[in-house]
Amino acid sequence: MSGDQAKMQNRDADLIEQLNRLKKERNAVILVHNYQRAEVQDIGDFVGDSLELSQKAARTDADVIVFCGVHFMAETAAILCPDRTVLLPDAHAGCPMADMITAEKLREKKRELPGASVVCYVNSSADVKAESDICCTSANAVKVIESLDSNEILFVPDQYLGHYASTQTGKKIHLWPGYCPTHTRIRREDIIQKKQEHPQAKAVVHPECRPEVIEMADAVLSTSGICRYAAQPDVREIIVGTEVGIIHRLQKENPDTKFIPMSERAVCPNMKLITLEKVLWSLKEMTPRVTVPEPVRIRALQAVDRMLATV
């Protein structure tokens, strides 16, 4: 180990010691998304996808929720836990997909499609959730759609998750033209190349990927689904078609399995904004706090609760 590496390791150990002490004082829980930096994942009380983290937030008895993810995730925790303090260690950690739709634009579209039920991907603002009938995540989108009596669905904001769901159900689905910039960087050429280079590997992709990528995959799964898939005893080599941050968790939980990123370009810069220093600072200063106005929260909560009831 070099001198610089040793210094960094000692610095991280000191930060973690301070964090653990402060976490106990504040009665805080640290929730971390699968796409976060490796060192941030390692200090999480729970690491998971947006659905798992929503469920954890709903059940926690902590006074403070430190959400290491992006803004809409912390907002969802605030919707579910109005009596808790929800912190997002970097206020600039947003989601480009969530910014591709507004409550006003959704209201306009609802007027155009008065008979359609609105299914809102959880990757959206509280204002948009408040205008929706039910939320979903990539893990339960098909199940949520099937749970509705309506045969006509307006799916917002991710067109690719919506398109994938449309291939799994007979319902008519209107797609909003939003997308995840990180997942759209994964191209058909990438999966073709990686399959040629690793013919024994299984190619697993996230449903936010482009349809032509999904068509070539061995499995289409949420990040939690990818983690469960990787834990199967007969799986020894996986080409991973999602944000590369998840590979840290996959390798940690499955040290004897080989994981190959489908594309090195699949990096979400917003997910990488949070650092150990920012988590510690956030917990020290109790800021930036994420809140949702009560009238919006109550309406958004109905859509989130309906989603959680389908699990």
Secondary structure, DSSP 8 states (H G I E B T S, - for coil): --HHHHHHHHHHHHHHHHHHHHHHHHTEEEEEETTS-HHHHTT-SEEE-HHHHHHHHHH---SEEEEES-HHHHHHHHHH-TTSEEE-S-TT---TTGGG--HHHHHHHHHH-TT-EEEEESSS-HHHHHT-SEEE-TTTHHHHHHH-S-SEEEEESBHHHHHHHHHSSSSEEEE-SB--HHHHTS-HHHHHHHHHH-TTSEEEE-TTS-HHHHTT-SEE--HHHHHHHHTSTT--EEEEES-TTHHHHHHHH-TTSEEEES-TT---TTTTS--HHHHHHHHHHT-SB----HHHHHHHHHHHHHHHHT-
